[in-house]
């Protein structure tokens, strides 16, 4: 189990390092414009909803799989 978490943490770290430049394009921030800041807030909420949906989907899949067995 320990190796799994080590591998997962390395994968997450690698993803974050490689996605660092892409994040600047996903969340462009212009402090002079409040519209841009509102758009960034909406983007963050949308990404949060997506991540929660993915987590719930994985949980439901595992739960149904365990019930079927």
C-alpha positions as CSV (number, residue, x, y, z in Angstrom):
1,X,0.0,0.0,0.0
2,X,2.9,2.3,0.8
3,X,4.3,1.9,-2.7
4,X,0.9,2.8,-4.2
5,X,0.8,6.1,-2.3
6,X,4.4,6.9,-3.3
7,X,3.7,6.2,-6.9
8,X,0.6,8.3,-6.8
9,X,2.3,11.2,-5.1
10,X,5.1,11.1,-7.8
11,X,2.5,11.0,-10.5
12,X,0.6,14.0,-9.0
13,X,3.8,16.0,-8.6
14,X,4.8,15.2,-12.2
15,X,1.4,16.3,-13.4
16,X,1.5,19.5,-11.5
17,X,5.0,20.4,-12.7
18,X,4.1,19.7,-16.3
19,X,0.7,21.6,-16.0
20,X,2.2,24.6,-14.4
21,X,2.4,26.6,-17.6
22,X,-1.0,25.4,-18.8
23,X,-2.6,26.7,-15.6
24,X,-1.7,30.3,-16.5
25,X,-3.8,29.9,-19.7
26,X,-6.7,28.3,-17.9
27,X,-7.0,31.0,-15.3
28,X,-5.8,34.3,-16.9
29,X,-5.9,37.0,-14.2
30,X,-6.1,40.7,-15.0
31,X,-6.3,42.7,-11.8
32,X,-7.5,45.8,-13.6
33,X,-10.7,44.1,-14.7
34,X,-13.3,42.8,-12.2
35,X,-15.0,40.8,-15.0
36,X,-11.9,38.7,-15.4
37,X,-11.7,38.0,-11.7
38,X,-15.4,37.0,-11.8
39,X,-14.6,34.7,-14.7
40,X,-11.8,33.1,-12.8
41,X,-14.0,32.5,-9.8
42,X,-16.6,30.9,-12.1
43,X,-13.9,28.7,-13.6
44,X,-12.6,27.6,-10.2
45,X,-16.2,26.7,-9.2
46,X,-16.7,24.8,-12.4
47,X,-13.4,22.9,-12.0
48,X,-14.4,22.1,-8.4
49,X,-17.8,20.7,-9.6
50,X,-16.0,18.6,-12.2
51,X,-13.5,17.1,-9.6
52,X,-16.3,16.4,-7.2
53,X,-18.2,14.7,-9.9
54,X,-15.2,12.5,-10.8
55,X,-14.6,11.6,-7.2
56,X,-18.3,10.6,-6.7
57,X,-18.2,8.6,-9.9
58,X,-15.2,6.7,-8.8
59,X,-16.7,6.1,-5.3
60,X,-20.0,4.9,-6.8
61,X,-18.2,2.6,-9.2
62,X,-16.2,1.0,-6.3
63,X,-19.4,0.8,-4.2
64,X,-21.4,-0.9,-6.9
65,X,-18.5,-3.2,-7.7
66,X,-18.3,-4.3,-4.1
67,X,-22.0,-4.9,-3.9
68,X,-22.0,-7.0,-7.0
69,X,-19.3,-9.3,-5.6
